[in-house]
């Protein structure tokens, strides 16, 4: 009889991406840039590309510079079709701020 262990890897959600928060100036909205490489159709060289997404962050948990995981969701507004799943890695704190604290 197969057992359901908690150690079995979970299947990733459909439509998830990992990117970097570039703007946290708006309330409950973050701008996330996802970088990737794609092969040029004619020359075959790999070129760096990036896509920008407007992400819904209801608790304002992410800050600028954080690496986050985002997922497709129902439309929240005219431009927001993505939601924040989790903060993977927090942005490093600048040295000047550490000295003052």
C-alpha positions in Angstrom: 0.0 0.0 0.0 1.6 3.3 -1.0 2.1 5.8 1.8 2.0 9.5 1.4 5.2 10.8 3.0 5.9 14.4 3.6 9.4 13.9 2.0 8.0 13.3 -1.5 8.8 16.3 -3.7 5.8 18.5 -4.5 4.9 19.3 -8.1 5.5 23.0 -8.8 2.5 25.2 -9.5 1.6 25.9 -13.1 2.9 29.2 -14.3 5.4 30.0 -11.6 8.4 32.2 -12.2 11.3 33.5 -10.1 12.4 37.1 -10.5 13.7 40.2 -8.7 11.6 43.0 -7.3 12.6 46.3 -9.0 9.9 48.6 -7.5 8.0 48.6 -4.3 6.7 52.2 -4.4 3.0 51.3 -4.8 0.8 49.8 -2.1 0.1 46.0 -2.5 1.8 46.1 -6.0 5.4 45.1 -6.9 7.2 45.3 -10.2 9.1 42.1 -10.8 11.7 41.5 -13.6 12.2 37.9 -14.7 15.4 37.4 -16.7 15.9 34.5 -19.1 18.0 33.4 -22.1 16.5 32.5 -25.4 18.1 31.3 -28.6 18.2 33.7 -31.5 16.0 32.2 -34.3 18.5 32.9 -37.1 22.0 33.0 -35.6 21.6 30.5 -32.8 23.3 32.7 -30.2 21.7 32.8 -26.8 20.5 36.3 -25.9 19.5 37.7 -22.6 15.9 38.7 -22.3 13.7 40.0 -19.5 10.0 40.3 -18.9 8.3 42.7 -16.4 5.3 41.7 -14.4 3.0 43.6 -12.1 2.5 41.4 -9.0 -0.1 41.6 -6.3 1.5 41.6 -2.8 -1.4 42.0 -0.3 0.8 42.2 2.8 3.6 44.3 1.4 6.1 41.6 2.4 8.6 42.1 -0.4 11.0 44.9 -0.8 13.1 46.2 -3.7 15.9 43.8 -4.5 14.3 40.7 -3.1 14.2 37.4 -5.2 10.6 36.3 -5.2 8.5 33.5 -6.7 5.3 34.6 -8.5 2.4 32.7 -9.9 -0.4 33.3 -12.4 -3.7 34.3 -10.9 -7.0 35.8 -11.8 -6.9 39.5 -12.9 -6.6 41.7 -9.8 -6.6 44.9 -11.8 -6.0 46.1 -15.4 -2.3 45.2 -15.3 -2.0 42.8 -12.4 -2.4 39.1 -13.3 0.3 37.7 -11.0 0.5 37.1 -7.3 3.4 36.8 -4.9 3.9 33.3 -3.6 7.0 33.7 -1.4 10.2 35.7 -0.9 13.0 33.4 -1.7 15.9 35.6 -0.7 15.8 39.0 0.9 17.9 41.8 -0.5 21.2 42.5 1.2 21.2 45.4 3.6 23.6 48.3 2.8 26.6 48.8 5.1 25.7 52.4 5.9 22.3 51.2 7.3 24.0 48.5 9.4 26.4 51.0 11.0 23.5 53.3 12.1 21.4 50.5 13.6 
